[in-house]
Amino acid sequence: MQVLQVQLEVGPDPAEVGRARKWARSRLAGSGIGLDEPCAETLILLISELVTNAVVHTGCPAVLRMLLGPAEGGTVRVEVADTSCCPPKPRHALGDDTNGRGLELVDGLADRWGWRPEGVGKSIWCEVDRDAPEVPAAPERSGHSGLKELSGRTDGAYGNGAYEPPCAVTNTA
């Protein structure tokens, strides 16, 4: 399987999120993913959330990577690596809260997501299957965060352990 990997260094400035979205749109289009494909805007939103989390919660530079699989039945993987060793901490935002929804969005939109240690920090990743049907709106949830249960799977779509060490945490649809 042929996989194209592209990456962008992101500075520790919230303005970098917009630059990351613009860069990602051009790379998606350049790899044959039409910006009108259902997965394109989902990927842009996921990138926006993961880059925002890295910039806001660590205050350090980060690296955005996209791994683009084949057009037919392929998977797009997004990774954001930063220098913080603190694991991601999903929160549950309440009604008027202005933040705290990022990982809930990732959990709801991505087919799989997780995190792993990388160097002195970590990498948070998610995957979107290009041929997956659109996800219907989720019903209202109460009493828990609504995040998917851990499956124990550590490989994602790119093969057994290709990018995730055994200690990675993975969430799947």
N, C-alpha and C positions, 0 to 999 in steps of 0.2 A: 504494500500500500504506500503510495506516494503522499507525503505530508509536507506542506509548505509552512515554515515557521518564520514569522516576522516579529520584531520587537521594537519598542520605543522606550527610551529613558524618560521618566516623568519627574519633574522637579517638585519640591515640597510646597507648592503654591496651589491654592484651589483653582486658579485660572488654568492650570494645566489639565483639568478635567475636560474642558472644552476642546483643548488642543488634542487630547487623546481621542475624543469622539470623532473629530474631523479626520485625524490620521486613520482611525479604524474604518471609517466609511470609505476612504480612498483605498485601503488595503482590501476590504471586502469586495469592492467593485473591481479592483485589479485582479482578484483571484477568481472572478466569474460569478460571485454572489451578487445578484441584482439587488439594488437598494429597495426594490419593490417586493422582494421575496419576504414572506412572513418572518423568517428567522433574522433578517437583517436588522430591523428595529429592535427586536428582542436582544440581539447581541450588543447593539449600541447601548441599550439601557443597562445591560449587565456590566459592560465595560465602565459605564459612567458610575455605577454603584461601587464596583470594586476599586476603581481608581480613587473615587471620593473617600472611601473608607481608608485606603492606604495613606492618602495625603492628610486627611483630617485627624485620624487617630494616631498616626506615628509622627507626623511633622518631619518626615525624612523623605529623600528621593525614593522612587520605586521603579520597577521595570514592568511594563505591560508587554505580554507576549500573546500572540494568536497563532494557533496551529490549525491549519486549514486542510481538512481531508478532501477526498474526491467529491466531485459534484453530485454524483448519483449515490445516495445512501450514505454520504459522508457526515462527519461530525466536525464541528468547529469547537476548539478548546480555547478558552481565555484564561490566562494566568496573570496575576499581579503579585510580584515578589517585592517585599520590603525588608528593612533591616531590623524590624521589631520581632523579638522572639515570643511576644505575647500572642496566644492563640486568639482567633476571632471569637467574639462574644455576642451571640445573637441576643437581641433584645426584642421586647414586644411593645411597640408604641401604642399609646392610648390616643383617643379621639383627636385632640388638638395639638399633640406633640409634633414638633417640627423636624424631628429626627428619630432614628431608631427603627426604621423600616427596611434598611438596605439589605440585610441578609434574609429577611422574610421575602423580599422581592426576588433575590437570587434563588432562594429555595423554591419559590412558586414558578419561576420562569425557566430555570435551567433543567435539563434532563438529569444531570448529575452535578454535584459540586462537593468540594472538600478543601482541605488544607494540609500542608505538610511542612516540616522544617526544611529550610533551604539556606545553606551557608550559616551566617550568624542570625538570620531572621526566619522568615516563613514565606510560603507562596500559597495564595488562595486561588483556587481554580474552579471553573465551571465548564460544562459542555452542553452544546445544543446540537441535536440531531437534525440535519437539514430536511429529512423526509418525515419528521414527526408531525402529527396532526396538531393544530392549534389547541391550546389548553383552554377549556371553558372557564368562565369566571368561577372562582372558589366561593363556597357558601360562607356566611359569617361564622366565625369561630369565637369561642369564648372559653376561658378557663385554662388555656395553655397557649404556648407560642404558635402552634400550628406548623412548626417545622417538621419535615419528614424525619422518620426514625433512621438511625444509622443502619446501614445494611451490612457492614463488615467488608464491603467491596473496596479495594484500594487501587484498582487499575484504571478506571474510567474506560473510555472507548478505544484508547490507543494501545491496548494490549496489556498483558499480565505484567504489571510492575514496570512498564515502560517509563513512566514519569513519577510514580508514587512509591516511596519506600514503604516497608511494612507498617510503619508507625503512623501513616497518613490517616486522616479522618475523612470519610466519604459519605455523602448523602445522595440517594438516588430516587428517581421518580417511581 
